[in-house]
Amino acid sequence: MGIIKDKSIIKEGFRTCENKGFHIKFPNGWTVSVQFGQGNYCENYTLDYGNVIDFYEKKPDLESINAEVWCWSENKENYPKEPLAHQTAKDILKILNKVSKFGKVKKQT
């Protein structure tokens, strides 16, 4: 719990992503990424942060009517193959429900 020191290991639960989105990792080994900052496929794609250093130091709250969503497994499988652009809250809920019901990821040996 707390601050993430090793970003390669994401435990089950929630994780923030540079103040522009979040990850949810399910017990089945799948992670859903919801991003809505500059450069993400959402209404904030061309958002001008101004001075990037100031942005990360001040950590302003962001909002968006849509977001980019992408999912992956512990075995590096992607669902879908490419990120989904401009997903609404209802779209994201459907994806979260679907991914949460995927079978448990089998550890590669």
N, C-alpha and C positions, 0 to 999 in steps of 0.2 A: 504494500500500500504506500501511497505517497508519491514522491518524485521518482520518475523512471530513470534508472541509471544505465540499463542495458536495453536499448530500443529494439534489439533483435528478439527479445523475449516479451511477448504480450500474454499475460495470463487472462483467464476468463474474466469478463467484466467490461469496464469502460476505460477509455483513454482519450485525453484531449490531444489535438494535433496543431501545435503552433498557433493557437487561438483562432483557427479558421475552420474547425470541424472536429469530428470525433470518430473513434472506432468502438465497435461493440464486438467482443469475442464471445461466441456461444460455446456451451459445453461440448458440442459436436466437433469443435476444432475449426469452425468457419468464423471469419471476421468480416464484418460489414463496415465499410468506410463511408462516412457522409461528410462531404467537404463543400464549403461555400465561401471560399476566400478568393483573392486575386489569383487568376490563372486556372481556377477550377471551372468546370463546365456548368456555370450557373449565372445568375444575373450580375454577380460581382466579378465576372471574368476580367474585365478591363478596369476594375476599381483602382484608383490611384491612391496608394498609401502615403504618397509624399516621401518623406525620409523614412526608409525602411527601418533604420536603427531606432528612430523615435517610435515607430509603430510597435516594434517588439518590446521596447522598454515600457511604453504606456499601456500596451495590451488593451486597446479599445474593444468594446463588444461589437460584433458584426451581426447583421441580420440579412436575410435573403428570402425571397418567396419560393426559391427552388434550390436544388443542390445537385452536386455530382455524387453518384453512388457507384461503388465497386466492391466486389466481394472476393475473398480468397480463402483457401484452406491452408492448414499447416503443411500440406504437401505441395504447395505452390500452384494449385489448380485455381483458375479464375472463373467467376460467374458474374455476369456473362464474360465473353472473351475481351471486351473493351468496356471502359467506364460508361455508365448511363448518364446522359446530360439532362439538365433542367428537370429533375424529378421533384414533384410536389410532395408535401407531407403525406398525402394519401398513397402516392406511389411508393414512398420509402417504407411506409408501414407494411404494404404488401410484400416488399422485398424482404424486410426483416422477418416477417412471418414465414415466408417461403424458406429462407436460408436457415432459420432456426429449426426447421423440420427435416433438413438434409440429414442423411445417415452420418454416423460418427466417422470421422476421418481415420483411416487405418494408417498407422505409423509405417513409414517406409523403412525397410531394413537394408 
